């Protein structure tokens, strides 16, 4: 009988994580819940410049900075423990899976938040590997992880996951340790929980029709530092391009541009990059719901755009076209082509303000939620399954 659930995370644990990882839901279902944060081991670059915020603390949070200690703790887990690994599977995390294999507990891998990594015609990792050379420039760590993911996990003595937390039908493109004994538990993208709650609320009126930009803190996001992405535009190059495009939207569509700031952003200590425009953190979903148009690069918040059936434009540039190939791939899934914000090309606003029902339906089925999953909160689905026993 499972009594304790361990959530393994490899990014700094935040208050937002506390909510979306369903800790209160799991507790209400009589599980003891702990979060083991191994980000200092797997992603030390997050902490190099002092900009990483302090972790959100609660009684069950365990922070690791030494690999040996984390390995011993995982190794000591028993049959009444169950691990939900919310991290990745790669060469640098091989030791995590080896410890899980030697432990007395079973584990699940999380594959519900999958986004298209290549075009609509194919989403297999093999195709991504063939196109790897087109990414500019690939980091050595990224190349190593792709090579590693091509090899069977059993070659490394890793036991397969007991559960795979699956979202859309295309989530299987990610390679995790699994075999025929691995059970697929159909859930949905975690952001679907927010949608379930939001659709019950009444919508307050906005003073003016708005267009929302889904900010990604692009030149300064800590994930870019960790991934070693090079060639990105600097803030002095990037934000003026955005401002120029926003002015077009304001003038040609008569919409007020509002910035849905990235949860990882820290604009409070930065210059006014958005030239006085409203910049709001923590209200992305409600802003998308109220919007007449959404502007995006390749944000995971496209889930909200899809569920609320909003028109969307995908923004790129000559530089971003090289460093962010997913922008074009995501645009294709929504029946669009990216708009270059560093050019004066004519924009067919009638087309851009339209929504393709076929594209949106397919995107939801493949990447958000299938008909197989219950219309329940993500972690309630998980709790219900674990209460049955593993």
C-alpha positions in Angstrom: 0.0 0.0 0.0 1.4 3.4 -1.0 1.6 5.8 1.8 4.2 8.4 0.7 4.6 10.1 -2.7 7.9 11.6 -3.7 7.9 14.2 -6.4 11.4 14.5 -8.0 12.0 17.9 -9.6 15.0 19.2 -11.4 14.1 22.9 -11.6 14.0 25.3 -8.6 10.8 24.6 -6.7 8.4 27.6 -6.6 4.9 28.5 -5.2 3.6 27.9 -8.7 5.0 24.4 -8.6 3.3 23.8 -5.3 -0.1 24.5 -6.9 0.4 22.7 -10.2 2.0 19.6 -8.7 -1.2 19.0 -6.8 0.4 18.7 -3.3 -2.8 19.6 -1.5 -4.9 17.3 -3.7 -2.6 14.4 -2.9 -2.7 15.2 0.8 -6.5 15.3 0.8 -6.3 11.7 -0.6 -4.4 10.6 2.5 -0.9 10.5 1.0 2.2 11.9 2.7 3.8 14.1 0.1 7.5 15.2 -0.3 9.2 17.2 -3.0 12.9 16.3 -3.6 14.6 19.1 -5.4 17.7 18.0 -7.2 18.1 21.1 -9.4 21.3 22.1 -7.8 22.8 18.8 -8.9 21.4 18.5 -12.4 21.1 22.2 -13.3 23.7 24.1 -11.2 23.8 27.0 -13.8 20.5 28.1 -12.4 22.3 29.3 -9.4 25.5 30.8 -10.8 24.4 34.5 -11.2 22.4 34.9 -8.1 19.1 35.6 -9.9 17.4 32.3 -9.0 14.6 33.0 -6.5 14.5 31.3 -3.2 12.6 28.0 -3.2 9.0 27.9 -2.0 9.3 26.2 1.4 6.9 23.7 2.9 7.3 20.9 5.4 7.9 18.3 2.8 10.6 20.0 0.7 14.0 18.4 0.6 16.8 20.3 -1.1 19.8 18.4 -2.4 23.2 19.8 -3.4 25.2 16.6 -3.2 24.7 13.8 -5.6 25.8 11.1 -3.2 23.3 12.1 -0.6 20.4 12.3 -3.1 21.5 8.8 -4.5 21.4 7.3 -1.0 18.0 8.8 -0.2 16.5 7.5 -3.4 18.2 4.1 -2.8 16.5 3.9 0.6 13.0 4.2 -0.6 10.7 1.2 0.0 7.5 -0.5 -1.1 5.2 2.0 0.6 6.8 4.9 -1.3 6.1 5.9 -4.9 8.1 8.3 -6.9 6.8 10.6 -9.6 9.8 11.7 -11.6 8.9 15.1 -13.0 12.4 15.5 -14.5 13.9 14.4 -17.8 15.6 11.2 -18.9 19.1 11.9 -20.2 22.8 11.1 -19.7 23.2 13.5 -16.8 20.2 12.0 -15.0 21.2 8.4 -15.5 22.2 8.1 -11.8 18.7 9.0 -10.7 17.2 6.1 -12.7 19.9 3.7 -11.5 19.1 4.7 -7.9 15.4 4.1 -8.6 16.2 0.8 -10.1 18.0 -0.4 -7.0 15.5 1.0 -4.6 12.5 -0.8 -3.2 9.9 1.6 -4.7 8.2 1.9 -8.1 8.1 5.1 -10.1 6.2 7.0 -12.7 7.5 9.2 -15.6 5.7 12.3 -16.6 4.8 12.8 -20.3 1.6 14.8 -20.2 3.0 18.3 -21.1 4.5 17.3 -24.4 4.7 20.0 -27.1 5.4 19.4 -30.8 9.1 19.3 -31.4 8.9 19.0 -35.2 6.3 19.4 -37.8 2.7 18.2 -37.9 3.5 15.4 -40.2 5.7 13.6 -37.8 6.7 13.9 -34.1 9.1 11.1 -33.6 12.4 11.7 -31.8 14.1 9.9 -34.7 13.1 12.6 -37.1 14.2 15.2 -34.5 17.6 13.5 -34.4 18.0 13.7 -38.1 17.2 17.4 -38.1 19.4 18.1 -35.1 22.1 19.6 -37.3 19.6 22.4 -38.2 19.5 23.7 -34.6 21.9 26.6 -34.2 24.1 25.8 -32.4 23.5 22.5 -30.6 25.1 22.3 -27.2 27.3 19.3 -26.4 25.0 18.3 -23.5 22.0 18.4 -25.8 23.7 16.2 -28.4 24.8 13.8 -25.7 21.3 13.5 -24.3 19.8 12.9 -27.8 22.4 10.1 -28.5 21.7 8.6 -25.1 18.0 8.6 -25.6 18.4 6.5 -28.7 19.8 3.6 -26.7 17.5 1.0 -24.9 17.4 1.8 -21.2 17.8 -1.9 -20.4 21.4 -1.6 -21.7 22.1 0.5 -18.6 20.3 -1.8 -16.2 17.4 0.5 -15.6 14.0 -0.9 -14.7 11.1 0.4 -16.6 8.6 2.9 -15.1 5.5 1.4 -13.5 3.3 4.2 -14.7 3.5 6.6 -17.6 1.4 9.8 -16.9 0.2 10.5 -20.5 -1.5 13.5 -21.9 -2.2 13.9 -25.6 -1.7 11.0 -28.1 1.7 12.3 -29.3 3.3 12.3 -25.9 4.9 8.9 -26.7 7.5 10.6 -28.8 9.6 11.2 -25.7 11.8 8.3 -24.7 11.7 7.3 -21.1 12.5 3.9 -19.5 9.3 1.9 -20.3 8.3 -1.4 -21.8 5.2 -3.6 -22.2 4.8 -3.8 -18.4 4.5 0.0 -18.1 0.9 1.1 -17.6 -0.3 4.2 -19.4 -2.4 6.4 -17.2 -4.3 8.9 -19.3 -4.3 12.3 -17.7 -4.0 15.6 -19.6 -1.7 18.6 -19.8 -1.3 20.1 -16.3 -2.5 23.4 -17.5 -5.8 21.8 -18.2 -6.5 22.0 -14.5 -6.2 25.8 -14.6 -8.7 25.7 -17.5 -11.1 23.6 -15.5 -11.1 26.2 -12.7 -11.1 29.2 -15.0 -14.1 28.2 -17.0 -16.2 28.2 -13.8 -15.4 31.8 -13.1 -17.3 34.8 -14.5 -15.3 37.0 -16.8 -14.8 40.6 -15.8 -15.0 43.2 -18.6 -11.9 44.9 -19.9 -11.9 48.6 -20.7 -10.6 48.1 -24.2 -10.3 45.0 -26.5 -6.9 43.5 -25.8 -4.2 41.5 -27.6 -2.0 39.5 -25.2 1.6 38.7 -25.7 2.7 35.4 -24.0 6.1 36.6 -22.7 8.9 34.0 -22.3 11.6 36.3 -20.8 13.4 35.2 -23.9 16.9 36.8 -23.8 17.2 36.3 -20.1 15.3 33.1 -19.2 17.4 30.8 -16.9 16.5 27.7 -19.0 18.4 29.3 -21.9 21.4 29.5 -19.7 21.1 25.9 -18.7 20.5 24.7 -22.2 23.5 26.6 -23.6 21.4 28.3 -26.3 23.7 30.7 -28.1 23.0 33.3 -30.7 19.9 34.7 -29.1 19.2 38.4 -29.5 20.2 40.7 -26.7 17.5 42.6 -24.7 18.5 45.8 -26.6 17.9 44.0 -29.9 14.9 41.9 -28.9 12.5 44.3 -27.1 12.6 47.1 -29.7 11.6 44.5 -32.3 8.6 43.5 -30.1 7.7 47.2 -29.5 7.7 47.9 -33.2 5.3 44.9 -33.8 3.1 45.8 -30.9 2.7 49.3 -32.3 1.4 47.8 -35.6 -1.1 45.7 -33.7 -2.3 48.8 -31.7 -2.6 50.9 -34.8 -3.9 48.4 -37.4 -6.2 46.4 -35.1 -7.1 49.0 -32.5 -6.3 46.6 -29.7 -4.5 47.4 -26.5 -1.4 45.2 -26.1 -1.0 43.6 -22.7 2.0 41.5 -21.6 1.4 38.2 -19.8 4.8 38.1 -18.1 6.7 34.8 -17.8 6.5 33.2 -14.4 10.3 33.1 -14.4 10.7 36.8 -15.3 12.1 39.5 -13.1 11.0 42.7 -14.9 10.7 44.6 -11.7 14.5 45.0 -11.6 14.8 45.7 -15.3 14.3 48.7 -17.6 10.8 49.3 -18.9 11.3 47.0 -21.9 7.6 47.3 -22.9 7.4 51.1 -23.1 4.6 51.6 -20.5 2.4 48.8 -21.6 0.6 46.8 -18.9 2.8 43.9 -17.8 1.1 41.3 -15.6 2.5 38.2 -13.9 0.4 35.3 -12.8 -2.8 36.1 -14.8 -1.9 34.5 -18.2 -5.0 32.3 -18.3 -7.5 35.0 -17.6 -5.8 37.4 -20.0 -5.9 34.8 -22.8 -9.6 34.2 -22.0 -10.4 38.0 -22.3 -8.2 38.6 -25.4 -9.2 39.2 -29.0 -5.7 38.0 -30.2 -2.8 36.2 -28.7 0.8 36.7 -29.8 3.4 34.1 -29.0 6.8 32.5 -29.9 6.6 28.9 -28.6 5.2 29.2 -25.1 3.6 26.2 -23.4 0.6 28.5 -22.6 -0.6 27.7 -26.1 -2.7 25.2 -24.2 -4.9 28.1 -23.0 -5.1 29.6 -26.5 -6.3 26.3 -27.8 -8.9 25.6 -25.1 -10.4 29.0 -25.3 -10.3 28.9 -29.1 -8.4 32.2 -29.5 -6.8 33.6 -32.7 -3.1 33.4 -32.5 -0.1 34.8 -34.3 3.4 33.3 -34.0 6.3 35.8 -33.8 9.8 35.1 -35.1 12.7 36.9 -36.5 15.8 36.1 -38.6 17.7 35.2 -35.5 14.9 33.3 -33.8 14.2 31.3 -36.9 17.7 29.7 -36.3 17.6 29.4 -32.5 13.9 28.6 -32.1 12.7 26.2 -34.9 9.7 25.1 -32.8 8.1 28.4 -33.6 7.4 27.4 -37.2 6.4 23.9 -36.2 3.9 25.2 -33.6 2.5 27.7 -36.1 1.9 24.9 -38.6 -0.1 23.0 -36.0 -2.4 26.0 -35.7 -2.6 26.4 -39.5 -0.4 29.5 -39.5 3.0 30.7 -40.7 5.2 32.8 -38.3 5.4 36.5 -38.8 8.8 38.1 -38.9 8.9 41.0 -36.4 12.1 42.4 -37.9 10.5 43.0 -41.3 7.8 45.2 -42.8 5.9 42.4 -44.6 2.2 43.0 -45.2 0.0 41.1 -42.7 -3.3 39.5 -43.7 -5.1 40.4 -40.5 -8.4 38.8 -41.6 -6.6 35.4 -41.9 -4.5 35.9 -38.7 -7.7 36.7 -36.7 -9.3 33.4 -37.9 -9.4 30.1 -36.1 -9.1 26.7 -37.8 -11.4 24.3 -36.0 -9.7 21.3 -37.5 -6.2 22.4 -36.5 -7.4 23.3 -33.0 -9.2 20.0 -32.5 -6.2 18.0 -33.6 -3.8 20.0 -31.4 -6.0 19.3 -28.4 -6.2 15.6 -29.1 -2.5 15.2 -29.7 -1.0 17.5 -27.1 -3.5 18.4 -24.4 -6.2 15.8 -23.7 -7.7 12.8 -25.3 -11.1 11.2 -24.9 -9.5 8.5 -22.8 -8.9 10.8 -19.8 -11.4 11.9 -17.2 -12.4 15.5 -16.9 -10.9 15.6 -13.4 -7.9 17.5 -12.0 -4.6 15.9 -13.1 -3.5 14.9 -9.6 -6.9 13.5 -8.6 -6.6 11.1 -11.6 -3.1 10.1 -10.3 -4.3 9.8 -6.7 -7.3 7.6 -7.7 -5.0 5.2 -9.5 -2.4 5.0 -6.7 -5.1 4.2 -4.1 -5.8 1.1 -6.1 -2.3 -0.1 -5.4 0.7 -0.8 -7.7 
